[in-house]
Amino acid sequence: MDDLPLHQSAEILVGSNGPVVVAELLDAIAGSDGPAATLSARLGGDDPVAVDHADLAVDHAELVAAASREATRLADIHVRPEHLVLALVELAGGPLERARGVLQVIMGERAHADYEGLRPVVRAEAPRLVLVAGVPGTGKSTLAEALAWRLRAPVFSMDWQLGALVPFGVLRADNTVPLADLNLTASAARQLGGRAVQGVGVLVGGLGVPVVNEPVKVDGVNSAAVCLCLVGGTDPG
């Protein structure tokens, strides 16, 4: 199996060829900002897992191959510095499974910190719903995605929601349109209804989607204004 490409952050650390002095590599990792630095510190500090690097030098190709295996195991598409640290543990005959577990804990901590740093998006005082309708192939989804990007709004699509049901074999000629209407209505109600989720939604529908041209009341909210965008006309012929 071919090795995965080195991420730029890893390539800076090990270069493109030649032997890699482990002590120098770990010193460079320690001075970086990322999970590899945390992993290296925990493996070489009070944690019972330790990388005995001394003045050892490892073959570049062997190091990258071992790191590539670790990256592949973690479903990554690049070899990153933390994969290099795991590779060093493997090549030194250290407790690789324990080191892998330490990395997973670190990644979980970073994900939690990122989540804690999230701030709610400021929503419009009055919820809005944009309906995009038109004949097939006229760019409804493209327009909806562009609108959603500008408005920072979710997109709900009849095709996407029905497509999610296909593997379960529940769609029939007599229930496809009712299911689409129910799912799209429920999506819009969830977005526009509760006070905590009032905001903007973009709804992509087909010709069978009912058009609302007046304020609607969803779960007690009277100010959910609806705007209809017709794409490419409404006459299939």
C-alpha positions in Angstrom: 0.0 0.0 0.0 1.3 3.4 -0.9 2.2 5.8 1.9 -0.2 8.8 2.5 1.2 12.2 1.6 2.8 14.2 4.3 0.8 17.1 5.6 2.8 20.4 5.3 3.1 20.5 9.1 4.7 17.0 9.1 6.9 17.7 6.1 8.4 20.6 7.8 9.4 18.4 10.7 11.0 15.4 8.8 11.9 16.8 5.3 11.7 14.7 2.2 14.4 12.2 2.8 17.5 11.2 4.8 17.7 9.8 8.4 15.6 11.5 11.0 17.2 12.2 14.4 14.5 11.4 16.9 15.7 13.9 19.6 15.6 16.7 17.1 12.2 15.7 15.8 10.7 15.6 19.2 12.2 19.0 20.1 10.6 20.4 17.0 7.3 18.9 17.8 7.5 20.2 21.4 7.9 23.7 20.0 4.8 23.4 17.8 1.2 24.1 18.6 -1.1 21.1 18.1 -2.0 17.6 19.3 1.4 16.2 18.5 3.1 18.5 21.1 0.6 17.5 23.7 1.0 13.8 22.9 4.8 14.0 23.0 4.7 15.8 26.3 2.4 13.2 27.9 4.4 10.3 26.6 7.7 11.7 27.8 6.5 13.3 31.0 4.7 11.8 34.0 2.7 9.4 31.9 4.1 5.8 32.1 4.3 5.7 28.4 7.6 7.1 27.3 9.6 7.4 24.0 13.2 6.6 24.6 14.7 8.7 21.9 18.3 9.5 23.1 20.4 10.1 20.0 18.5 7.5 17.9 18.1 8.1 14.2 15.4 6.4 12.2 15.1 5.8 8.4 12.9 8.5 6.8 11.0 6.0 4.7 10.4 3.6 7.6 9.2 6.5 9.8 6.8 7.8 7.1 5.5 4.3 6.4 4.7 3.7 10.1 3.1 7.1 10.4 1.1 6.5 7.3 -0.3 3.3 8.8 -1.4 5.3 11.9 -3.0 8.0 9.7 -4.9 5.4 7.7 -6.1 3.7 10.9 -7.5 7.1 12.0 -9.2 7.6 8.5 -7.0 10.6 7.8 -5.8 11.5 4.3 -2.4 13.0 5.3 0.4 12.1 7.6 0.3 14.6 10.5 2.8 15.3 13.3 0.8 13.2 15.8 1.1 10.2 13.5 4.8 10.7 13.5 4.8 10.5 17.3 2.9 7.2 17.2 5.3 5.9 14.5 8.2 6.7 16.9 6.5 4.7 19.6 6.1 1.7 17.3 9.6 1.8 15.9 11.0 2.1 19.4 9.0 -1.0 20.5 6.9 1.0 22.9 3.4 0.4 24.1 1.6 1.6 20.9 -1.9 0.8 22.0 -1.5 2.9 25.1 -0.1 5.8 23.0 -3.0 5.5 20.6 -5.4 5.8 23.6 -3.6 8.9 24.8 -4.0 10.5 21.4 -7.7 9.7 21.4 -8.1 11.4 24.8 -6.2 14.5 23.5 -8.4 14.7 20.4 -11.5 14.4 22.5 -10.3 17.2 24.8 -9.6 19.4 21.8 -13.0 18.7 20.3 -14.7 19.5 23.6 -12.7 22.8 23.9 -13.8 23.7 20.3 -17.4 22.9 21.2 -17.2 25.0 24.4 -15.9 27.9 22.3 -18.9 27.9 20.0 -21.2 30.9 20.2 -24.8 31.0 19.1 -25.5 32.6 15.7 -27.5 35.8 16.1 -30.9 35.1 14.5 -33.4 37.5 13.1 -36.1 38.6 15.5 -38.8 37.4 13.2 -38.3 33.9 11.6 -38.1 33.7 7.8 -38.6 30.9 5.4 -37.5 31.0 1.8 -39.3 28.5 -0.5 -37.4 27.6 -3.8 -39.6 25.9 -6.3 -39.5 25.2 -10.0 -39.2 22.5 -12.7 -36.4 19.8 -12.5 -32.9 20.8 -13.6 -33.4 24.6 -13.2 -31.0 25.1 -10.4 -33.2 25.1 -7.3 -30.6 23.4 -5.1 -27.8 25.6 -6.4 -29.8 28.7 -5.6 -30.8 27.4 -2.2 -27.2 26.6 -1.3 -26.1 30.0 -2.3 -28.9 31.7 -0.3 -28.1 29.5 2.7 -24.5 30.4 2.6 -25.2 34.1 2.5 -28.0 33.9 5.2 -26.2 31.3 7.4 -29.4 29.3 7.2 -30.1 25.5 7.0 -31.4 24.0 3.8 -34.2 21.5 3.6 -34.7 19.6 0.4 -37.5 17.3 -0.7 -35.0 15.2 -2.8 -32.5 14.9 0.1 -35.2 13.9 2.6 -36.8 11.3 0.3 -33.4 10.0 -0.7 -32.7 9.3 3.0 -35.7 7.0 3.1 -34.9 5.0 -0.1 -32.7 2.4 1.7 -35.5 1.5 4.0 -37.9 0.7 1.2 -40.8 2.7 2.6 -41.5 4.9 -0.5 -44.4 4.0 -2.7 -46.3 5.8 -5.4 -49.1 6.6 -3.0 -47.1 8.0 -0.1 -44.1 9.8 -1.7 -45.7 13.2 -2.0 -47.4 13.0 1.5 -44.1 12.0 3.1 -42.3 14.8 1.3 -44.9 17.4 2.5 -44.8 16.0 6.0 -41.0 16.0 6.3 -40.6 19.4 4.8 -43.3 20.9 6.9 -41.8 19.3 10.0 -38.4 20.7 9.1 -39.8 24.2 8.6 -41.8 24.0 11.8 -38.7 22.9 13.8 -36.7 25.8 12.4 -39.4 28.5 12.8 -41.3 27.3 15.8 -39.5 27.2 19.1 -38.2 30.5 20.5 -34.7 29.0 20.8 -34.6 28.2 17.1 -36.2 31.1 15.5 -34.2 32.1 12.4 -33.9 31.7 8.7 -34.6 28.6 6.7 -34.3 27.8 3.0 -36.6 25.1 1.7 -36.1 23.4 -1.7 -39.3 21.9 -3.0 -40.9 20.6 -6.2 -44.0 21.5 -8.0 -46.2 19.7 -5.4 -45.1 21.9 -2.5 -47.9 24.2 -1.3 -47.1 27.9 -1.6 -47.8 30.1 1.3 -48.1 33.8 0.5 -49.2 35.2 3.8 -47.8 35.2 7.4 -48.1 31.7 9.0 -48.5 30.5 12.5 -46.2 27.7 13.6 -46.3 26.6 17.3 -47.7 30.0 18.3 -45.3 32.1 16.3 -47.3 34.5 14.1 -44.5 36.4 12.4 -43.0 33.6 10.2 -42.9 35.4 6.9 -42.5 33.2 3.8 -40.8 34.3 0.6 -41.3 32.2 -2.6 -38.6 31.9 -5.3 -39.7 30.4 -8.5 -36.9 29.0 -10.6 -37.3 28.4 -14.3 -41.1 28.8 -14.3 -43.7 26.3 -13.1 -44.9 24.8 -16.4 -43.4 21.4 -16.9 -44.2 21.7 -20.6 
